[in-house]
Amino acid sequence: MYKLANTQLWVHDQEEALAFYTQKLGMEVRADVTLPELGDFRWVTVAPPGEDEVSIVLMAIPGPPVMDPDTAEQVKDLMAKGFAGAVFLTTDDCQASYDELKARGVEFTEPPEERPYGIDAGFRDPSGNSFRLTEVRNLG
């Protein structure tokens, strides 16, 4: 069988994204490699401490020939609206995690609220990617 290794988020600026994910979210760099033979393509991955199986790729929006300018603009528009995908993070204590992240400078779009599945809060990264921070309760 296979395992999930990486998931990818588009970012406007890899340096800005790397600072946000490491300094504000407290994630660790798993890889940061620049490949000159591929036009200085940069592969950057991060993950929460202790998360050894899956990393988030912070992928710069490419130009031609990989992505035409119209498609790049469509991706940027979706990101600005928070609809280019979402990352779901779980925590044992949503309020404590919210307080910790807020103290580090994370700007939340939604404070922790009771939901049928637990307590949930929302924020976005500097590129506009949407995040949910959830304390999941036993639904069984």
N, C-alpha and C positions, 0 to 999 in steps of 0.2 A: 504494500500500500504506500501511499505518498503522504507527505506532511506539508503544511503551510510553512513557507520559509520567510517570505517578504510580502509586504503590501506597499503600494506606492501612493504618494500624494504629490500633486503638482505644487511647486512653490515658485514664487516670483524671484526670490533671491536666496540662494543656498546658504550664504553666510548669515543672513538675518534669521532664516529658518533654523539653522543649527544653533544659534544663540538662544532662540526662543525654546526650542525643544530641550536643550541641555540646561540652561540657566533658569528658566521659568518653570518648565515641566519636570526638571530633574532627571531627564533621560540620559543615557550613556551613549557615546558614539560607538558603533559596532564596526563601521568601515568608513573611511574617507580617502578615496583613491582617485587620482586624476590620471587619465590615459592619454598621453600625447598622440599616440598613434590613431586615436579616434577623435582628433580635433580638440584635445583637452577636455573630453567628456569627463565629468566628475560624478562618481558614485558615492553617495553619502547615505548611511543608514544609522538609525538610532533605535533604542528600545528602553523600556523601563528597567531599572536595576532588577536582576534576578529573572528577567524574561529572556531566556536563552534560546528559545525555539523560533521566535518570529521577530522581525525587525521592520521598521517603517523606512522606506526609501524616500528621501527628500529629493525629488526629481525636478530639475529646472525645466521650464517649458522650452522645448526645442524649436529651433527655426528650421528653414528648408535645408535639406530635402526631407527631413523627418516629418516636419509639420508645416503646412503652408500657413501664411500669415492670417488668412481668414479663420482657419481652425484654431490657431493660437489665440486669436481674439475671442472666439466662442468659449474656449476653455477659461480664459481670464474673466469673461462675463459670468460664467457659471460659478467660478470661485468667488467672485465679488458678492454673489447672492447667497453663498453658502451651499450651493447645490452641485458641487463637483465630487461629492462623496462625503462620507462621515467616518469618524473613528469612534468606537465605543470603548470606553475605559471602565473597568469595574473597580470598586473600592469597598472595604469593609465599613467605612464611615464616611459617607458623602459630605456631611457638614464639616468634619475635620479636614478632609482633603480639599474641599472648597476654600476653607479658611487659609490653609497652607499655601495653595496656589494663588489665591488672591493677594496674600502677603508678598509673594514673589513677583507680583505685577501682572498676573493673568487677568484679563478683563472678561468677565462673564456676561453672556447675553441673557442668561436665565439663572436665577439663584436656585439652590436646592428646593425642590417641591415634592410633595407626596404624589405618587403615581400608583396605579393598580399593581405594578410590578416592583415597587420599592421607592427609593428617593433618587431624584434625577436632577442634574444641573447641566447647563450648556455653555460652551465658549467657542471661540474661533481663533485660529492661529493668524499670524500677520498676513498670510496670503489669502485668508478668508475660508480656509477649510474648517468644517464643522466638527465639533467634538461633543460627545455626551459623556458625562461622568455619573456613573450609576452605582448605587448600593442596591443590589438585587436581593429581593426577599424570596424565600421559598414559595414558589407558585403551586406546589403540589399539595 
